[in-house]
Amino acid sequence: MDSENKWKRPAVKWLMIAGVWTLIALFFTGETLMRSQLDGPSLPWLRVLGWQLFSCYLWLAFLPLILWLGRRFRFERGQLTRSLMIHFAAALVIPLLQQGIDAFVLPRLGYPPGRHLDSFLATYKSFLLFNYPINVAAYWATIGAQYGIGYYHMYRERELRASQLEAKLAQSQLQVLKMQLHPHFLFNTLNTISELIHKDPDVAEQMVTNLSDLLRLALQTAGGQEVPLQQELDFLEKYLEIEQMRFHDRLLVRMEIDPDALNASVPNMILQPLVENAIRHGIAPLDCGGRIEIRAARDNGRLSLRVSDDGQGLPGGNIAAIKEGVGLANTRARLKHLYGAEHRFELRGAPGPGLTLEMTIPYRRFVSGEQDED
């Protein structure tokens, strides 16, 4: 299939070039017919078209040689003088050859009309007088077009390579950010288990089982940057089961999830760091514990995700007092990489209990590993 396409591409290119020369022949056919109407008896249009097509297609026959010369003798440092000499010679010789063939064939087709030239030499001189400068200009125009198209393709290829490298770099950066979350989350959970081994071995054993389930879910989505919200919530529920075993009745969780949002595409492991942050800094310091609310809603092409707690909050409601750890810092960086200016990520607090982390991203429906705008 690839070899077939390689053959098709040159064929299409030459068909397009032939089409251009056909249009040029049609233009000169119309121009000749108009002059014949003004200057003398009208000429049969098929005969005029035949003259012009022959002359244009003859030039087309010389085109592979001209293009080869353009590729072989480029105007580059180190060979500029040599290339200029070759092209100046070719610009003089090729039109001479083309006009010689025209002078031999066209009179036999009735051209030029109304004139009789005694010899090939007289015909050749007449053709050179009227057409030679145009053909020299056509040579240089062909070389110029070849270079222009070549530089355009080089520019596009460089742009494409640059965009591909940029995309790979962004993908690598996202992967690094995501992989930082796995050991961060894992170490915190293992620390919790180690604390419970002596206090409550049965709970610690159950937590190991839950951690195994959680890691299995994490490994299933390890290669993807985005997952359906439903899958993200399944992972979060497993994580919350571990935390609730740790906090018992000191941790209450409430979820309000819009059913229309369940199939939305979200960054993999985007909610777990936010919930972990709320538990660690909002709920854990309080003897009485607290409640976490997780909300997701779709609204006018946007997906809103919010994690709130009624924990200890911020002194004076000062958001600037927060020192962001791996979880929040990575969340910001991943959202910026994936959505740029199309996302919003906010922390809101007030004097007194509670902190809210809210993000909005474009709503994209997750289908078979791809995201569709809806």
N, C-alpha and C positions, 0 to 999 in steps of 0.2 A: 504493500500500500504506500509506503514511504517513497519507494523508487518510482511508483506511478505518479505521485505528486511532484517529484523532482522533474519528471518529464513534462508534466502539465504546466508548471510555472513558466519555463522558457517559452512554451508554445503560446500561452496566454499573452506573455510580454510581446512576442513578435506579432501576434494578431492585433494587439493594440497599436503597435508602431505602424503596421500596414494600414490600419484604419485611419491613423493620422495622415499618412501620405495619400490615402484615397480622398480624404476631405480636402487636402491641398489641391489634388487634381480636379476635384469638383469645383473648387473656388476658381481656379484658372480657366476651367471650362466655361463657367458663367461669364467671367471677365472677357474671354475671347469672343463668345457669342454676342455679348453686348457691343463690343467694338465692331464686329462684322455687321451688325444692324445699322450702326452709325456710318461706317466707312464704305460699305459696298454691299454686294449681295450676301444674304444670310447663308450661313454654312450649316450642313447637317450636324445636329448636336452629337450624334453617335460618333461621327468621324472626329470631331473636336475632342470628345471624351477619350477616344482611343489615343490621340496624340499625347494628351496630358497624362493619362494613365501610364503609357509607355515610358515617358520621361521621368515621372515620379517613381515608378517601380524600378526603373534602372538605377536611380539614386538609392533606392531601398536595397538593391543588390550590392552596392558598394558599402552599405552601412556596417555589416560585420567587420570589414577591414578597418573602417574608421574607428569603430568602438574598440577593436583590438589595439590599434595604435594609441587610443586614449588610455587604455589600461597599461600597455607596455611602456609608454613614454609619458610618465606623469610629471606634472609641474611641481617637483619637490626639491628641497635643498639637496645639493650634491649632483643633481642631474638636470637642473633647470635649463642650462644653456643648450645641452644636447637635445632635450625634449622640444625646446622652442625651434631649433633648426629642423628637426624631423617633421614637426607639425607644419611649419612654414612650407617646407618642400611638399608635403602631402597635400596641403591646401591648394598648391599650384598644380600638382600633377593629376590628382584624382579628378578635379573638374575638367582638365584637358581630356582625360580618357572618356569621361562621361559625355562630354560634348562631341567627341569623335564618333562614339557609337550613335548618338542622336543624329549627327550629320549624315551618317551612313544609312540609317533605317527610316527616319521620319520622311525624307523626300519620297520614298517609295510608298508611303501612306498618304501622300498628297500635301505634305507640309514643307514649306510655308505656302498657304493658298494664294493664288494669283501671281506667283513669282516663279520664274524658271532660272535656276542657277546652272551654269554650264558644266561645272565639275565639282567633285567632292571637296577639293581645296577651297573653291569659292563658297560652297555651302558651309564648310567648317569655319572659315573666317567670319561669315555672317552670323553663325551661331555664337561664336566666341564674342563678337562685338556686342550682342544683345544679352547673352545669358551668363557669360563667364563670371562677371563680378557677383552675380546673384549666387552662383554655385560655390564660389569661394566663401561668401558670407554664410552659406548653408553649412559648409564644412565646419567653420568656427562655431556656428550656432549648435551644431550637433555635439561638438566637443564640450561646449559650455553646458549644454543640457545634461550630458553624461556626468560631468563633474558636479553640477548642482544636485542631481538626483543622488549621486554617490555620497555627497556630504550630508544630504538630508537623511539617507539611510544610516550613515554613521552616527549622526546626531540622535536618531530615534533608538538605535541599538544601545548607545551609551546611556540614554535616558532609561531604557528598559532595564539594562544591567544595574544602573544606579537604584532604580525602584525595587528591583529584585533583592539587591544587597540590603537596602533599607528595610524591606519586609522581613528578610531573614534575620537581620539584626534585632528588629522589634520582636520577632517571634522568639529569638534566643533570650532577649531580655525578659520577656513575659514568662518564659519557661523557668528562668533563674528565679524570678520573683515568686512563682508558684511553688517551686521546689523548696524555697526557703520556708514556706508555710508548713510543709509536711513535717520536717524535723522539729520545728518550733511547737507545733501542736502535739506531736508525739512525745517530746520530752516533758511537756507540761502534764500530759496524761499519765506518763510513767511515774512522774514525781508524785502524783495523786495516789497512784496504786501503791507505791513504796510506802507512803504515809499510812495507808490502810492495812498493809500486810500484818502489822502487829496489833493495830487497834481492832480491826474487824476482818479477819481472814476470809470469811465467806463472801463479804462484799467485795474484797479485793479480787477474789477468784472470779466472781461474776463480772467485775469490771474488765478483767483480762479477756473474758469471752466476748464482751461487748466491744472491746478494743479490736479484737480479731475481726469481728464483723465490720467494724468501721474501716479498718485498713483494707479489707477486701473491697469495700465500696470505693475507697480512694484509689486503689490500683486499677479498678475497672475504668476509671475516667482519667488516668494519669496522663494520657497522650493528648487530651483535648483541652483547649483553652476555655471553651464554653459548653455548657450543658443545659438541659431543660430545667426550669425552676423546680418542677416536681422532683427531679433527681437530686437537686441541691437541698431541697427540704428533707428528703429521705436521709441524706447524709447528716444533716443538722439534727434530725430527731435522734439518730444513733448517738451523736455526740452529747445531746442533752440527757439521754438516758444515763450516760456515764456520770455527767455532772450532778444529776439528781440523786444518783446513788451516793455521791459524795456529800451533798448538802441535805439530803433527806427532805423534810418539809420546810426547810429554809429557802428553797428555790421553787418558785411557781412560774410556770410558762404558759403564755397564752398566744395563740396564733390566729390571725385574721387574714386569710388568703383568698383573694379574688379568684374564683374558678377560671375566669378568662385569662388569668396570668400564668396558670400552671405550665403551659407549653411554651412560655417565653424563654428566649435564650439569655442566659446569665453567665458571668465569669465563674469558672469552676472554683469552688471553695471560697466564695465571696462573702457568705453570711457567717460562716463559722468563726473567723477572726473577730467579727463585730460582736457576736454573742459572747465569745470568750472574753473580750475586753470588758463587756458589761458585767459579766460575772466576777471577773478578777478585781476590777476597780470599783464597781458599784455595789455588788451584792456581798461578796466575800468579807469585806471589812466589817459588816454589820452583824451583830449577834442575832438579830431577829431575821436576818436574810432579806428577801425581797422578791419582786416579780419582774419578769422580762416579757415584753410584748413584741411579737414579730408580725409585721404587716407587709402585704404585697398587693398592689393594685395596678390595673392597666387603665390609663387615662389619655385619650387623644394621641395615640401613637407613642406614648411614653410608658415606661414601667417604673413604678415607684416602689422602693424597698426601704423599710424602716425598722430599726431595732431600738427599743426604748427600755429603760429600767427605772425603777423608783428607788435606786440605791442612794449612796451618800452624796452624789452630785459633786458640784464644784464649789470651792470657797468663793463666795461672792458671785457665782455664775461666770467666772472668768475662764473663757475657753482657751485663752493663751496659756493658761497654767498647765494644760495637758501636755505631757511628754509622750509623744507617739512612739510605740514600740514597733516590732516587726510587723504585727498584724495590720495596724492602721496605716503605717507607712507603705506597706506593700499594696494594700487596698487602693490607696490613692494612686500609686504608680501604675498599677494594672488598669485602672479605669482610664487614666490619661492615655496609656498606650493603645487601649482598645477603642476608645470612643472620642478622644481628643476633646474638642470644645462642646461635644454633644452630650456630655455627662455633667452631673452636679453631685457633689458630695459635701454634706454639711454635718457639723456637730452643734447641737443646740443644748444649752443648759440654762438654769435659772437659779437664783438664790434658793437653797433648799434642796430637797431630794430630786434625784433623777437626772438622766442624760439621754439625749436622743441622737442617734446617728441615722441619717437619711441620705439615700442616693437615688437619683433618677437617671435612667439610660434609655436609649431608643428601644422601642418594642420591636423585637424580631422574633418571628415564630420559628422554633427549632424543629426541623424536619430531617430525619435520617442523616444526622451529622452536619446539616447545612442550615444556615439561617435565612429565612425568607422575610422580606419586608411585608407587612400586612396592613 
